[in-house]
Amino acid sequence: MTDQGTSLHGRVALITGASRGVGRGIALAMADKGAAIAVAGRNLQSCRNTVAELNRRGAEAIAIQCDVASGEDITRAVEATTSRFGRLDVLVHSAQSFNYGPIRRLTPQEFDESWRTGPLAAVQLMQAAFPALRETQGLIVNVASGAGITAPPAMAAYAMAKEAMRTLTRVAAVEWGRYRIRALALCPFAQTDGMDDFEQSMGVSRDKDLVPAIPLGRLGDPETDIGRVVAFLASDDARYLTGSTLMVDGGYTYLR
Ligand SMILES: NC(=O)c1ccc[n+]([C@@H]2O[C@H](COP(=O)([O-])OP(=O)(O)OC[C@H]3O[C@@H](n4cnc5c(N)ncnc54)[C@H](O)[C@@H]3O)[C@@H](O)[C@H]2O)c1
């Protein structure tokens, strides 16, 4: 028995928001399967910290300063990845600005920020990466959210942005299937700094409100619960999977 079908040796992934949280977990899990990683995020030093951990585990990696609200940064991030590694197999968009508040107080600026860092950034990343992904018959993973599906109060800007990313993913799967490019959306539920911020902003108690509502009884781990799923999705064993949304949430979204 070999793990050839799940190996990512020789493959290259560009991951936004990979300095921490879900993006970092995906980077670590993909690297453990042999992928080289371009770690993109707003804070270069935080990206370098992830790269240091990847290098410590024996993986090749580079850090790229990239604010996903900037189309220029996005173009530079894709160019930096292909010029360093000579190819791009997997594009993961995990970075996202969070805005919480009721619809009556939602400002155009908050709407704009959610939109720019979510679906608009996803479109611009996919456009910039398209030539390289066509070469490798690669994969796009857009990190969406169960919030877009369950419509929780006070999360309109964020939830709309995340649902738009799922729609974009399905359209890309259809448009780019002819190039053998796959596109998938993933809704995680995981213990991250972003989750800490969510709990504080919304006055939600992890122990009283969140964990009891998760059928599997715990928040996911960004690397071992979420990242390993993405590593599988990027492998040959998942080669017939496209257009789907993977709910990697311990059952939280649909089974509450
Ligand atoms: N943690 C969860 O349970 C959960 C649930 C549903 C969806 N998600 C999604 O997973 C993704 C990661 O969330 P997380 O929990 O790891 O959050 P996090 O805040 O811990 O990490 C998000 C990362 O994105 C980066 N980022 C934010 N805006 C950026 C920008 N403009 N340019 C570049 N980088 C930027 C942040 O600096 C951070 O490194 C997000 O898309 C989020 O919507 C997470």
The ligand as an ORCA input file, in Angstrom:
! r2SCAN-3c Opt
* xyz 0 1
  N     -13.074     29.765     12.635
  C     -14.262     29.336     12.237
  O     -14.926     28.558     12.930
  C     -14.828     29.781     10.935
  C     -16.188     29.530     10.683
  C     -16.702     29.864      9.441
  C     -15.880     30.437      8.483
  N     -14.577     30.695      8.764
  C     -13.758     31.285      7.719
  O     -12.447     30.751      7.759
  C     -11.524     31.737      7.317
  C     -10.439     31.902      8.355
  O     -11.035     32.308      9.575
  P     -10.259     32.172     10.960
  O     -11.234     31.726     11.971
  O      -9.007     31.415     10.758
  O      -9.950     33.715     11.245
  P      -8.623     34.425     11.768
  O      -9.006     35.843     12.058
  O      -8.024     33.649     12.874
  O      -7.674     34.384     10.512
  C      -7.998     35.131      9.387
  C      -6.730     35.550      8.707
  O      -7.080     36.360      7.583
  C      -6.268     37.494      7.597
  N      -6.890     38.625      6.906
  C      -8.005     39.298      7.244
  N      -8.218     40.298      6.372
  C      -7.209     40.226      5.468
  C      -6.853     40.977      4.342
  N      -7.562     42.049      3.951
  N      -5.766     40.610      3.621
  C      -5.023     39.559      4.003
  N      -5.281     38.826      5.085
  C      -6.362     39.162      5.818
  C      -6.058     37.805      9.069
  O      -4.929     38.645      9.248
  C      -5.841     36.406      9.610
  O      -4.503     36.007      9.445
  C     -12.320     33.007      7.071
  O     -12.626     33.091      5.710
  C     -13.578     32.779      7.892
  O     -14.670     33.510      7.381
  C     -14.036     30.385      9.967
*
